[in-house]
Amino acid sequence: MSDARIPDDGGIQPADIRAVRGEGSSELRALMRAQVDIGRARREPPKKPPPPPPGHRPGEWPPGTSSPGPPPEWSYPPEAWRAAARHLSNEINRPDQPCDCGNCPSADTEENR
């Protein structure tokens, strides 16, 4: 098998197996490497991405546009963040007790409705 070429159909033929058994482990490695090479040759090369527009620098926004800016939740006051964190903590750690976050209506006002 060392002088013979594996057929281009990609399949291992019975004669190849007989030759590998007779030659030893180095022939098995050669057969497997040839199979891998045949498989690689069949692959289509990956498509290249389209080139960037002329004058565009990598990482820059296209001309005439700008970044979207900071998300709206960044403009919330710190007190609102603290109240929301306290409310979540109360829901997780003390679900059976009334919430004292400052944003929830108290149990007294709910009873009077």
Backbone torsions as a table, in degrees:
resi	resn	phi	psi	omega
1	MET	NA	-23.7	-176.2
2	SER	-63.3	-31.3	178.8
3	ASP	-91.0	-18.5	-177.3
4	ALA	-85.8	155.5	179.1
5	ARG	-105.0	140.8	178.1
6	ILE	-72.5	137.4	-179.1
7	PRO	-60.5	152.2	-177.4
8	ASP	-74.2	-4.7	-179.6
9	ASP	-73.5	-8.9	173.2
10	GLY	85.5	-10.5	-178.6
11	GLY	-91.1	148.9	175.6
12	ILE	-85.8	124.0	-176.7
13	GLN	-89.5	156.5	177.8
14	PRO	-56.3	-34.7	178.9
15	ALA	-65.7	-33.9	177.4
16	ASP	-64.0	-42.2	-179.8
17	ILE	-64.3	-43.6	178.2
18	ARG	-61.1	-40.7	-179.5
19	ALA	-67.0	-40.0	-179.8
20	VAL	-64.7	-43.8	179.0
21	ARG	-61.7	-35.3	-178.5
22	GLY	-78.2	-30.4	-174.3
23	GLU	-88.2	-36.8	-179.9
24	GLY	121.0	-170.5	-173.2
25	SER	-71.3	-29.1	179.8
26	SER	-65.9	-32.7	177.0
27	GLU	-69.0	-35.9	177.3
28	LEU	-62.5	-42.9	177.3
29	ARG	-61.2	-42.7	179.8
30	ALA	-63.8	-40.4	178.8
31	LEU	-63.6	-45.1	-179.8
32	MET	-65.5	-41.2	177.3
33	ARG	-62.1	-39.9	178.6
34	ALA	-64.5	-40.1	178.3
35	GLN	-63.2	-41.1	178.2
36	VAL	-63.7	-43.4	178.7
37	ASP	-61.7	-39.8	178.5
38	ILE	-63.7	-42.6	179.1
39	GLY	-63.7	-40.6	178.8
40	ARG	-64.9	-37.4	-179.2
41	ALA	-66.7	-26.8	-179.3
42	ARG	-78.5	-22.0	-177.4
43	ARG	-65.9	146.5	173.8
44	GLU	-85.7	140.8	178.4
45	PRO	-65.7	146.4	-179.8
46	PRO	-64.0	145.0	179.8
47	LYS	-73.5	139.3	178.3
48	LYS	-82.4	143.8	177.6
49	PRO	-68.4	154.9	-179.7
50	PRO	-65.4	148.8	-178.5
51	PRO	-67.5	150.6	178.7
52	PRO	-66.9	158.3	179.2
53	PRO	-63.0	154.5	-178.3
54	PRO	-61.0	139.0	178.0
55	GLY	83.4	2.1	-179.5
56	HIS	-89.1	131.4	176.5
57	ARG	-98.9	142.5	-179.1
58	PRO	-58.8	137.2	177.9
59	GLY	81.8	2.4	-177.8
60	GLU	-104.1	146.6	176.6
61	TRP	-69.2	147.6	179.4
62	PRO	-59.3	154.2	-179.4
63	PRO	-58.1	138.8	178.3
64	GLY	86.6	0.9	179.2
65	THR	-125.4	169.5	176.9
66	SER	-144.0	170.4	179.6
67	SER	-66.9	155.8	-176.6
68	PRO	-70.2	-13.0	179.7
69	GLY	88.4	-179.8	-176.9
70	PRO	-71.4	151.8	178.1
71	PRO	-65.8	153.1	-175.3
72	PRO	-63.1	-27.8	-177.8
73	GLU	-69.7	-13.9	177.4
74	TRP	-70.4	-19.1	-177.2
75	SER	-91.5	2.0	177.0
76	TYR	-67.9	143.5	179.0
77	PRO	-70.6	153.1	-178.4
78	PRO	-57.7	-31.6	180.0
79	GLU	-63.0	-39.3	179.6
80	ALA	-65.6	-39.6	177.3
81	TRP	-63.1	-44.6	-179.7
82	ARG	-62.4	-42.7	-179.7
83	ALA	-64.8	-40.2	179.4
84	ALA	-66.7	-40.8	178.6
85	ALA	-65.3	-39.8	179.3
86	ARG	-67.1	-40.1	178.4
87	HIS	-61.1	-45.8	179.1
88	LEU	-62.8	-42.6	178.2
89	SER	-61.8	-41.4	178.1
90	ASN	-64.1	-40.6	179.6
91	GLU	-64.6	-37.3	-178.0
92	ILE	-79.2	-48.5	-170.6
93	ASN	-90.3	-28.1	-177.7
94	ARG	-135.9	64.7	-175.6
95	PRO	-68.4	-21.6	-176.8
96	ASP	-90.5	-3.4	-178.7
97	GLN	-109.4	156.1	178.9
98	PRO	-66.1	147.2	-178.0
99	CYS	-79.1	138.5	179.0
100	ASP	-118.4	33.7	-176.6
101	CYS	-76.1	-21.2	-179.0
102	GLY	102.0	-17.9	179.1
103	ASN	-101.0	-23.0	-179.1
104	CYS	-81.4	141.9	174.6
105	PRO	-67.5	143.2	-178.2
106	SER	-72.9	163.7	-179.5
107	ALA	-64.2	-30.5	-179.8
108	ASP	-64.6	-42.6	-177.8
109	THR	-71.0	-31.0	179.5
110	GLU	-70.6	-35.0	-179.7
111	GLU	-69.9	-30.1	-176.5
112	ASN	-81.6	-7.4	-177.8
113	ARG	-71.9	NA	NA
